[in-house]
Amino acid sequence: MIKDRIAVFDSGLGGLTAVRELFSVLPRENIVYFGDTARVPYGTRSVDLIRRFARQDLEFLLQYEPKAVLVACGTMSAVALEDLRTMTDVPVIGVVSPAAQAAAKATRNGKIGILGTAATIQSGAYEAEIRSLRPVEVISRSCPLFVPLVENGYVGRESIAYSVALDYTALLREAGVDTVILGCTHYPLLRPLLGEIFGENVVLVDSGREGALELANVLYRQNLQTQKPFATEHLYFVTDEVDHFTQLAGMFLNSNLEGKVRKVEIG
Amino acid sequence: MIKDRIAVFDSGLGGLTAVRELFSVLPRENIVYFGDTARVPYGTRSVDLIRRFARQDLEFLLQYEPKAVLVACGTMSAVALEDLRTMTDVPVIGVVSPAAQAAAKATRNGKIGILGTAATIQSGAYEAEIRSLRPVEVISRSCPLFVPLVENGYVGRESIAYSVALDYTALLREAGVDTVILGCTHYPLLRPLLGEIFGENVVLVDSGREGALELANVLYRQNLQTQKPFATEHLYFVTDEVDHFTQLAGMFLNSNLEGKVRKVEIG
């Protein structure tokens, strides 16, 4: 029974965008979510530290004996995925490779933009993955303020998120990209804003969504889907206080998490 | 000998603005600095967590048996100072009270603005301190993005820091404040920008500087000044990688910290 869960984790709220997709494509699966809100953001930290945090996060989740793991974080997927895979025998899915594949398929003019955290962009992970699939032009931009913006609930058109987003997207718009990877799972929360800025002719690839679809594929291929008729209980853990997370999370998931989120200490 | 040090700490780089002031007012003192760069920022986290982090930070520094401690962080000074004072018998100086005193003295029109982190503004600490001194109008604004901006080196006129700063200062400017407390030790790094935005008739009170002056006063009153003719060795510790910190720190302190910063694990 307990081995029937899907574990999902992120530095904070962002991974919930992938959970939302999982609810939609795998509505019968039980999920255990972990957000390291005490140490968010990860994407401006060093690779060594991100790897250490990532290992601690997964270690916590492995207590729940998941049947598959979704690293719902662009930063950890970009720099720590191989590390994490050594810790368990169950499938560990990141968001980089699925998003890169979706972008390589989507582009018509061969110009792909990548928005990600500093660590993600520096790693070159998305770029390498895309170029292994197709020879395209890739324009990358690190957006160190997007995670703080989202974690603080600034996602609206009227907020300072707008001027920050204008700045971060300038090079991509000038280059005329027709496809943009939202390379961090926090960024879909800025999607309305980014959609307005890029216009309707630019495809925005949601890395969390692509990761969730890939996980659904893996469950299907490995015959790991649940036999239960419906999801019975999702678990949510965070490392800082529950209230702030519950409030914002409910908004993003369109469901009320009141009383369902627990605080834990790790590391 | 070892009991002759001044300990200074912050969540990251910001406290260095107070160190710079200490170098100027107490050039003969040896300093041990700690910046918790692995967990920065603090100001968007819960009060409980900030207190836990603060205790861990001070615990680390107490190994160096300091003769006085400067909490060079607006957030910890606002919510954790009493906690920290129970941990040691040596003087523990925060930045809130000294900055509030300076602002109460400086204002001519009785309108004081306060810029601080979310936790600092929510605590009402500066406001309470000022009102205990003088009946004035206080306009507060939390600036959750300023610390990420500074920690990532965005402090220039041409950077997105400018549009963010315009937004954060709007209410204060509309209210016609003539004095503004830079209530977080990161903010003096945005001083050129903020000075330009507020104009030369507005006094900007640097909380780190006021904290440093207060610490110098306390050493003098308690006869704790060093007997050494000059400072022999400053120590710098951080919790994430050394390179990024060294680079930015050198810029802020106007001295080269290459090879002088060490990485430690705490908590």
Interface residues (C-beta under 8 A of the other chain):
Chain A: T37 A38 R39 P41 T44 R45 S46 D48 L49 A118 P144 L145 P148 L149 E151 N152 I160 S163 V164 D167 D240 E241 H244 G267
Chain B: T37 A38 R39 P41 T44 R45 S46 D48 L49 A118 P144 L145 P148 L149 E151 N152 I160 S163 V164 D167 D240 E241 H244 G267
